[in-house]
Amino acid sequence: MLDLEVVPERSLGNEQWEFALGMPLAQAVAILQKHCRIIKNVQVLYSEQSPLSHDLILNLTQDGIKLLFDAFNQRLKVIEVYDLTKVKLKYCGVHFNSQAIAPTIEQIDQSFGATHPGVYNSAEQLFHLNFRGLSFSFQLDSWTEAPKYEPNFAHGLASLQIPHGATVKRMYIYSGNSLQDTKAPAMPLSCFLGNVYAESVDVLRDGTGPSGLRLRLLAAGCGPGLLADAKMRVFERSVYFGDSCQDVLSMLGSPHKVFYKSEDKMKIHSPSPHKQVPSKCNDYFFNYFTLGVDILFDANTHKVKKFVLHTNYPGHYNFNIYHRCEFKIPLTIKRENTDGQTETCTTYSKWDNIQELLGHPVEKPVVLHRSSSPNNTNPFGSTFCFGLQRMIFEVMQNNHIASVTLYGPPRPGAHLRTAELP
């Protein structure tokens, strides 16, 4: 049985690990993977058709804990303990819930002190006792003796006489004063772990198409001294097609991984003269997982030839490998009797809305099948790749964009084809 420390408005954890509000989804998953022998039977719950309409949930079924992540920024928003019989809980080092100590309302009052009057929800038969960043719910319909409720007791307050021994049904840790209005806080400095994260990524354009990226980056700038002295640093960097490998390293730092392309499965869609020419060396990617960005370099010139932006939607083959890239892409829309207008495509745009903006359907897509090996199947199904203005949009079956690949201007003598894919 897990023995965990409760820190209101901040975290739930022990000496080995901690689930902190504002923590990115990938870090929470990394904790679960590292301690898989202790924390077992974890479910991932999300809406397949409308992934932005519901929180993304990690359900620790063996321990009675749910971690609710904001559907948009994918940071930890609420920690819910829904079965207090499966876990030990303490506050300031003193247990208020264990096999020997029942979490009664008297015990909660003794451990956490006085607070504002509780809230009674007659429709759900729930009594909520709220502290800042912490709430306890008591289920009234499970009590043997009916509670006595007086709506007008004194000083504009109601009175609810709770039977002796009533225990907590659920506990919530969140940011702010209201569970209903809470939002995922900014990422704590303790979660940066030496990494740089992207707050936003703007795609830069010239007259013909994408020219590069402007990234607004976040880092925990820690000078001499302790981590407590660290402050959030915000800075901007730009990288362009044709930048050298050294240029990118000086702008963004070292990548998390370098991946060399062993083969190009989409070469069949390239112009015919290139199909028969064997490559003597391989192009390579810089993978920046915390930025949600891949950068492809030409093997011969070592210059940027492609950017890939990842949205990290659940239900995609690459889910949880990359952090979500919060991108904005200007699209040129040409309409009759008007000059070209600019509309913006974001991480949360749906493909059918983009086609409506264009005013015409894009040509038929290339169907992309992904699997880890020839004998394995992808449980999430195929995705569809549409070419548009020197960009390839990979679209999931629910119409959300899984990734966007940006191409640089064609080399002299070469012809860019919309079907050319990574």
Salt bridges, closest charged atoms under 4 A:
ASP3 OD1 - HIS95 NE2 2.89
GLU9 OE1 - ARG132 NE 3.15
GLU18 OE2 - ARG10 NH2 2.91
ASP55 OD1 - LYS77 NZ 3.14
GLU80 OE2 - ARG170 NH1 2.32
ASP83 OD2 - LYS86 NZ 3.93
GLU106 OE2 - HIS164 ND1 3.54
GLU199 OE1 - ARG216 NE 2.38
ASP202 OD2 - ARG214 NH2 3.50
ASP283 OD2 - LYS305 NZ 2.91
ASP294 OD2 - HIS310 NE2 2.83
ASP298 OD2 - LYS305 NZ 3.82
GLU394 OE2 - HIS316 NE2 2.87
GLU394 OE2 - ARG370 NH1 2.49
